[in-house]
Amino acid sequence: MRMNIQNLSAAAFEPYGTIIEYDESRAGSFHVLIEEPDTIGWRIALSHVSRGGIKKLGLHPNTRESFEPLSGISVIFVAMKDTPQELTVFLLDQPVCLHKNIWHATSALSSRSLIKITENNHVESMEHILDAPLDFYVCDN
C-alpha cells in the first residue's frame, strides 16, 4: 500500500486530536491547552523510533496521549476506532495530542527519531495487528 504523508493542520488533524501550539493572539504567557480533570496521575516517556514498516497499531480508551518530536524526523499514522484499516499519515513536525480511542503508530523518516510522550499513569491499551506491514521507503543520498 502506498500512502501520502500529509502536513499537520488543525483542520486535517481535528478528527484524531489537537495540535499543541502557542496562540500568540491570546494574552498572557501561560495557556492550558488540554486538560483531563478526572484523571489521577500522568507520566512522561521517551520513545526512540526507528525507520521501518508498521506492523501494529495501538489504541488507548482511557487516556489522551501527546507525541512531541524532539529529534529526527517522524511520522504518525492514525485511524478512527471503528476503521483501523483506513489510516492517515502525518509528518510529525510539531507536538500533537491524540483523542482517546484513536488507533496510532509512529515511525521515523530519518534513521532514528526521539519522541516525548505524555499520558495517564495507568494506560489501557488495545492492539490491532495489520493484515500486511505498512512499508515506506526513504531514499538516502
Sequence and secondary structure as in RCSB ss.txt:
>XXXX:A:sequence
MRMNIQNLSAAAFEPYGTIIEYDESRAGSFHVLIEEPDTIGWRIALSHVSRGGIKKLGLHPNTRESFEPLSGISV
IFVAMKDTPQELTVFLLDQPVCLHKNIWHATSALSSRSLIKITENNHVESMEHILDAPLDFYVCDN
>XXXX:A:secstr
    EE   HHHHTTTEEE    TTSSSS       TT   EEEEEEEEESS EEEEEE TT  EEEEEEES EE
EEEEETT TTS EEEEE S EEE TTEEEEEEESSSEEEEEEEEESS   EEEEEEEEE       
